[in-house]
Amino acid sequence: MVAACQGIGVSVAAVPLEHGLNANLLQRWIDQAEGRLPGGRRVAGQRRYRRRWPLWYRRWEQRIRRTRLISALRFAAEISRFRLLTDIRGSAVRRLAA
């Protein structure tokens, strides 16, 4: 049955239905015949595909992170400058009032 499914233009789902079997069972047999073990594990020596994001997306994400960091640092500097000015003005106002 595995050999019948490996032909060109053959539906992997139609073959087991003709014989009264489950399509998932036949898919497992095909995986075993091609060297892939069930559960996504592979036979020793086979390379595993590692998904990577496209380069343009990684660059875009780095740019966003850098922009957020710079704006966060600028915001922190503004807050500390504002606190310093309000503290100086507050103490000056307190001295005049006393």
Phi and psi in degrees as GROMACS dihedral restraints (atoms count N, CA, C in turn):
[ dihedral_restraints ]
;  ai    aj    ak    al  type     phi  dphi    fc
    3     4     5     6     1   -64.0    20    10
    4     5     6     7     1   -41.2    20    10
    6     7     8     9     1   -65.6    20    10
    7     8     9    10     1   -32.5    20    10
    9    10    11    12     1   -68.5    20    10
   10    11    12    13     1   -29.4    20    10
   12    13    14    15     1   -81.8    20    10
   13    14    15    16     1   -16.6    20    10
   15    16    17    18     1   -86.8    20    10
   16    17    18    19     1     2.2    20    10
   18    19    20    21     1   -74.1    20    10
   19    20    21    22     1   162.7    20    10
   21    22    23    24     1   -77.3    20    10
   22    23    24    25     1   130.8    20    10
   24    25    26    27     1    80.7    20    10
   25    26    27    28     1     9.5    20    10
   27    28    29    30     1   -90.6    20    10
   28    29    30    31     1   133.5    20    10
   30    31    32    33     1   -81.8    20    10
   31    32    33    34     1   125.0    20    10
   33    34    35    36     1   -68.3    20    10
   34    35    36    37     1   -26.7    20    10
   36    37    38    39     1   -81.6    20    10
   37    38    39    40     1   -28.2    20    10
   39    40    41    42     1   -76.5    20    10
   40    41    42    43     1   -34.5    20    10
   42    43    44    45     1   -62.1    20    10
   43    44    45    46     1   -49.6    20    10
   45    46    47    48     1   -68.3    20    10
   46    47    48    49     1   -28.8    20    10
   48    49    50    51     1   -66.6    20    10
   49    50    51    52     1   -33.7    20    10
   51    52    53    54     1   -64.8    20    10
   52    53    54    55     1   -32.3    20    10
   54    55    56    57     1   -98.6    20    10
   55    56    57    58     1     0.2    20    10
   57    58    59    60     1    77.9    20    10
   58    59    60    61     1    28.5    20    10
   60    61    62    63     1  -110.9    20    10
   61    62    63    64     1   167.6    20    10
   63    64    65    66     1   -81.5    20    10
   64    65    66    67     1   137.6    20    10
   66    67    68    69     1   -66.2    20    10
   67    68    69    70     1   -32.6    20    10
   69    70    71    72     1   -66.1    20    10
   70    71    72    73     1   -35.5    20    10
   72    73    74    75     1   -65.0    20    10
   73    74    75    76     1   -43.7    20    10
   75    76    77    78     1   -65.0    20    10
   76    77    78    79     1   -37.8    20    10
   78    79    80    81     1   -62.9    20    10
   79    80    81    82     1   -38.1    20    10
   81    82    83    84     1   -63.8    20    10
   82    83    84    85     1   -40.9    20    10
   84    85    86    87     1   -64.4    20    10
   85    86    87    88     1   -39.0    20    10
   87    88    89    90     1   -65.0    20    10
   88    89    90    91     1   -42.7    20    10
   90    91    92    93     1   -60.9    20    10
   91    92    93    94     1   -42.4    20    10
   93    94    95    96     1   -66.7    20    10
   94    95    96    97     1   -37.5    20    10
   96    97    98    99     1   -68.4    20    10
   97    98    99   100     1   -31.6    20    10
   99   100   101   102     1   -87.5    20    10
  100   101   102   103     1    -0.9    20    10
  102   103   104   105     1    99.2    20    10
  103   104   105   106     1     0.5    20    10
  105   106   107   108     1   -93.8    20    10
  106   107   108   109     1   130.2    20    10
  108   109   110   111     1   -86.2    20    10
  109   110   111   112     1   157.9    20    10
  111   112   113   114     1   -63.4    20    10
  112   113   114   115     1   150.8    20    10
  114   115   116   117     1    89.2    20    10
  115   116   117   118     1    11.7    20    10
  117   118   119   120     1    82.3    20    10
  118   119   120   121     1    -2.8    20    10
  120   121   122   123     1   -76.9    20    10
  121   122   123   124     1   154.4    20    10
  123   124   125   126     1  -121.6    20    10
  124   125   126   127     1   159.5    20    10
  126   127   128   129     1   -68.2    20    10
  127   128   129   130     1   148.6    20    10
  129   130   131   132     1   -57.5    20    10
  130   131   132   133     1   137.2    20    10
  132   133   134   135     1    99.9    20    10
  133   134   135   136     1   -17.3    20    10
  135   136   137   138     1   -85.7    20    10
  136   137   138   139     1   138.6    20    10
  138   139   140   141     1   -81.6    20    10
  139   140   141   142     1   140.8    20    10
  141   142   143   144     1   -96.4    20    10
  142   143   144   145     1   135.1    20    10
  144   145   146   147     1   -77.5    20    10
  145   146   147   148     1   127.6    20    10
  147   148   149   150     1  -109.4    20    10
  148   149   150   151     1   122.2    20    10
  150   151   152   153     1   -78.3    20    10
  151   152   153   154     1   132.7    20    10
  153   154   155   156     1  -125.7    20    10
  154   155   156   157     1   147.3    20    10
  156   157   158   159     1   -73.2    20    10
  157   158   159   160     1   150.8    20    10
  159   160   161   162     1   -61.0    20    10
  160   161   162   163     1   154.7    20    10
  162   163   164   165     1   -61.0    20    10
  163   164   165   166     1   -41.4    20    10
  165   166   167   168     1   -61.8    20    10
  166   167   168   169     1   -36.0    20    10
  168   169   170   171     1   -70.4    20    10
  169   170   171   172     1   -40.6    20    10
  171   172   173   174     1   -64.0    20    10
  172   173   174   175     1   -41.2    20    10
  174   175   176   177     1   -64.2    20    10
  175   176   177   178     1   -43.0    20    10
  177   178   179   180     1   -61.4    20    10
  178   179   180   181     1   -42.3    20    10
  180   181   182   183     1   -65.6    20    10
  181   182   183   184     1   -40.3    20    10
  183   184   185   186     1   -62.8    20    10
  184   185   186   187     1   -40.5    20    10
  186   187   188   189     1   -64.3    20    10
  187   188   189   190     1   -40.3    20    10
  189   190   191   192     1   -63.6    20    10
  190   191   192   193     1   -45.6    20    10
  192   193   194   195     1   -61.1    20    10
  193   194   195   196     1   -44.2    20    10
  195   196   197   198     1   -63.1    20    10
  196   197   198   199     1   -42.2    20    10
  198   199   200   201     1   -63.9    20    10
  199   200   201   202     1   -42.4    20    10
  201   202   203   204     1   -64.2    20    10
  202   203   204   205     1   -39.5    20    10
  204   205   206   207     1   -65.0    20    10
  205   206   207   208     1   -45.6    20    10
  207   208   209   210     1   -62.7    20    10
  208   209   210   211     1   -44.2    20    10
  210   211   212   213     1   -67.3    20    10
  211   212   213   214     1   -34.6    20    10
  213   214   215   216     1   -65.9    20    10
  214   215   216   217     1   -40.2    20    10
  216   217   218   219     1   -66.6    20    10
  217   218   219   220     1   -40.8    20    10
  219   220   221   222     1   -63.1    20    10
  220   221   222   223     1   -41.0    20    10
  222   223   224   225     1   -63.1    20    10
  223   224   225   226     1   -43.0    20    10
  225   226   227   228     1   -63.5    20    10
  226   227   228   229     1   -38.2    20    10
  228   229   230   231     1   -66.4    20    10
  229   230   231   232     1   -40.8    20    10
  231   232   233   234     1   -63.5    20    10
  232   233   234   235     1   -41.9    20    10
  234   235   236   237     1   -63.6    20    10
  235   236   237   238     1   -45.3    20    10
  237   238   239   240     1   -66.3    20    10
  238   239   240   241     1   -37.3    20    10
  240   241   242   243     1   -64.4    20    10
  241   242   243   244     1   -42.3    20    10
  243   244   245   246     1   -63.1    20    10
  244   245   246   247     1   -43.2    20    10
  246   247   248   249     1   -63.7    20    10
  247   248   249   250     1   -39.9    20    10
  249   250   251   252     1   -64.4    20    10
  250   251   252   253     1   -45.4    20    10
  252   253   254   255     1   -65.0    20    10
  253   254   255   256     1   -42.7    20    10
  255   256   257   258     1   -67.8    20    10
  256   257   258   259     1   -33.2    20    10
  258   259   260   261     1   -67.5    20    10
  259   260   261   262     1   -42.7    20    10
  261   262   263   264     1   -65.2    20    10
  262   263   264   265     1   -46.9    20    10
  264   265   266   267     1   -64.2    20    10
  265   266   267   268     1   -38.6    20    10
  267   268   269   270     1   -64.2    20    10
  268   269   270   271     1   -42.8    20    10
  270   271   272   273     1   -69.6    20    10
  271   272   273   274     1   -34.6    20    10
  273   274   275   276     1   -66.8    20    10
  274   275   276   277     1   -40.6    20    10
  276   277   278   279     1   -66.1    20    10
  277   278   279   280     1   -38.5    20    10
  279   280   281   282     1   -66.1    20    10
  280   281   282   283     1   -37.5    20    10
  282   283   284   285     1   -67.2    20    10
  283   284   285   286     1   -39.7    20    10
  285   286   287   288     1   -68.0    20    10
  286   287   288   289     1   -35.6    20    10
  288   289   290   291     1   -72.9    20    10
  289   290   291   292     1   -27.8    20    10
